[in-house]
Amino acid sequence: MTEPTPTAPPLSLLSVVIPAQNEEGCICSTVEHLHVELRLHDVPHQIIVVDDGSTDKTWPLLLELQRRIPTLNPIQNPGLNGFGRAIICGLDAMQGDAVVIMMADESDDCRDVVRYWVELNKGFDCVFGSRFIKGGGVIDYPRHKLLLNRLANLFLRVLFRIRLNDTTNAFKAYRQEVIAGCRPLISPHFNLTVELPLKAIVRGYMWTVIPITWRNRRTGKAKLKIKEMGSRYLFVCLYVWLEKYFSRGDYRKR
């Protein structure tokens, strides 16, 4: 964790990128609640929802919702499907000078998006949320997933010698130059959730942590398949670890 620089430029527009696949039961309420919260706090914003090959009513619902919410920009991922690919598609379309990556299932608290915006405007390059520090919390987190989560994050803390204890959580905020500085992004699936923050830390961007709240989804099915992701997470972690210790700083922020 580092201190912000007073010379960081002010931010003018926040993009919120939300990947969505078969989320007809919750996508409208997610976008509506987010839009209301951002308007209440006068946060200039665009909401990019990336439909990642949905076979339900997610896409037509988004098109209908766009008529009521002018800051909503629904797009379709034209390539191969995958959580990471959908996020990259959204990042490619963002117009803001900062971005928050958020889940479609209402597990992330819209009020925390506003808090991310406030922290970024203090001069930080990245703001990472943690559910496991004072002030944070989880609601209805399945026990076996919670145990695996804590073990994975302990592994990352030791491997990278960092204080961040919730690296695997997708819900994070970045200035646009961080996204540009972390490219190319190579993770096609949920492993992007660790590639982005680890690259940002290793490449020398300034970051801070705030407590956030997470609630288990109330509709639809979880997309993360732990059995399918273990080797993919390990691959991207080792990829960034090799950069940290063997790249001689070639990719660090200048």
Beta strands, then each sheet from edge to edge (+ up, - down):
strand 1: 14-20
strand 2: 45-51
strand 3: 72-76
strand 4: 98-101
strand 5: 126-130
strand 6: 137-139
strand 7: 172-175
strand 8: 207-211
strand 9: 213-215
sheet 1: 3+ 2+ 1+ 4+ 7- 5+ 8+
sheet 2: 6+ 9+
end
